[in-house]
Amino acid sequence: MPYAERERDTVLQDIIGQYGYAGLAHKLGIAKNPRQTIYEWRQVPERWLEKVSKVTRRSFHQLRPDLYARNGRRIG
């Protein structure tokens, strides 16, 4: 089920605003249903953190503060 823009993580909203759905999917190498894949994300999925971090130059903590502390260590 797709998420309303207001339900999407603000950092992800900023990234989508900068690259667009298709542009971000292209940079990440998502070939199968690229726009739809990104559209369905509520926040950056953990399996995509490394690639999104490299493309956007944002830290894991910025992308997923629920999973990573400021020092880059995984929480929990």
TORKOL-4160 file (C-alpha; in steps of 0.2 Angstrom, whole numbers, padded with zeros to 4 digits, m for minus):
76
<pt num="1" X="0000" Y="0000" Z="0000"/>
<pt num="2" X="0007" Y="0017" Z="m0005"/>
<pt num="3" X="0011" Y="0030" Z="0008"/>
<pt num="4" X="0005" Y="0048" Z="0008"/>
<pt num="5" X="0019" Y="0060" Z="0007"/>
<pt num="6" X="0015" Y="0066" Z="0025"/>
<pt num="7" X="0018" Y="0048" Z="0031"/>
<pt num="8" X="0035" Y="0047" Z="0023"/>
<pt num="9" X="0051" Y="0051" Z="0032"/>
<pt num="10" X="0056" Y="0069" Z="0030"/>
<pt num="11" X="0074" Y="0064" Z="0025"/>
<pt num="12" X="0068" Y="0053" Z="0011"/>
<pt num="13" X="0056" Y="0066" Z="0005"/>
<pt num="14" X="0070" Y="0078" Z="0003"/>
<pt num="15" X="0080" Y="0065" Z="m0006"/>
<pt num="16" X="0065" Y="0061" Z="m0018"/>
<pt num="17" X="0063" Y="0080" Z="m0020"/>
<pt num="18" X="0081" Y="0082" Z="m0025"/>
<pt num="19" X="0083" Y="0067" Z="m0037"/>
<pt num="20" X="0065" Y="0062" Z="m0041"/>
<pt num="21" X="0058" Y="0044" Z="m0040"/>
<pt num="22" X="0065" Y="0038" Z="m0057"/>
<pt num="23" X="0082" Y="0048" Z="m0055"/>
<pt num="24" X="0085" Y="0040" Z="m0038"/>
<pt num="25" X="0080" Y="0023" Z="m0044"/>
<pt num="26" X="0092" Y="0025" Z="m0058"/>
<pt num="27" X="0106" Y="0030" Z="m0047"/>
<pt num="28" X="0103" Y="0015" Z="m0036"/>
<pt num="29" X="0102" Y="0003" Z="m0050"/>
<pt num="30" X="0084" Y="m0002" Z="m0047"/>
<pt num="31" X="0079" Y="m0009" Z="m0064"/>
<pt num="32" X="0062" Y="m0018" Z="m0059"/>
<pt num="33" X="0048" Y="m0006" Z="m0057"/>
<pt num="34" X="0060" Y="0008" Z="m0052"/>
<pt num="35" X="0048" Y="0022" Z="m0049"/>
<pt num="36" X="0035" Y="0011" Z="m0040"/>
<pt num="37" X="0049" Y="0004" Z="m0029"/>
<pt num="38" X="0055" Y="0021" Z="m0022"/>
<pt num="39" X="0037" Y="0027" Z="m0021"/>
<pt num="40" X="0032" Y="0013" Z="m0009"/>
<pt num="41" X="0047" Y="0017" Z="0003"/>
<pt num="42" X="0041" Y="0025" Z="0019"/>
<pt num="43" X="0059" Y="0027" Z="0024"/>
<pt num="44" X="0075" Y="0021" Z="0017"/>
<pt num="45" X="0075" Y="0002" Z="0018"/>
<pt num="46" X="0090" Y="m0005" Z="0028"/>
<pt num="47" X="0096" Y="m0016" Z="0013"/>
<pt num="48" X="0097" Y="0000" Z="0003"/>
<pt num="49" X="0106" Y="0011" Z="0016"/>
<pt num="50" X="0124" Y="0009" Z="0009"/>
<pt num="51" X="0119" Y="0014" Z="m0009"/>
<pt num="52" X="0108" Y="0028" Z="m0004"/>
<pt num="53" X="0121" Y="0035" Z="0008"/>
<pt num="54" X="0134" Y="0034" Z="m0006"/>
<pt num="55" X="0123" Y="0043" Z="m0019"/>
<pt num="56" X="0116" Y="0056" Z="m0007"/>
<pt num="57" X="0132" Y="0058" Z="0004"/>
<pt num="58" X="0121" Y="0057" Z="0019"/>
<pt num="59" X="0126" Y="0046" Z="0034"/>
<pt num="60" X="0117" Y="0031" Z="0040"/>
<pt num="61" X="0112" Y="0040" Z="0055"/>
<pt num="62" X="0104" Y="0054" Z="0045"/>
<pt num="63" X="0095" Y="0041" Z="0034"/>
<pt num="64" X="0090" Y="0030" Z="0048"/>
<pt num="65" X="0092" Y="0037" Z="0066"/>
<pt num="66" X="0081" Y="0023" Z="0072"/>
<pt num="67" X="0094" Y="0011" Z="0067"/>
<pt num="68" X="0111" Y="0020" Z="0068"/>
<pt num="69" X="0118" Y="0032" Z="0081"/>
<pt num="70" X="0127" Y="0048" Z="0077"/>
<pt num="71" X="0144" Y="0039" Z="0078"/>
<pt num="72" X="0138" Y="0027" Z="0065"/>
<pt num="73" X="0136" Y="0012" Z="0076"/>
<pt num="74" X="0121" Y="0001" Z="0075"/>
<pt num="75" X="0108" Y="0003" Z="0089"/>
<pt num="76" X="0103" Y="m0012" Z="0097"/>
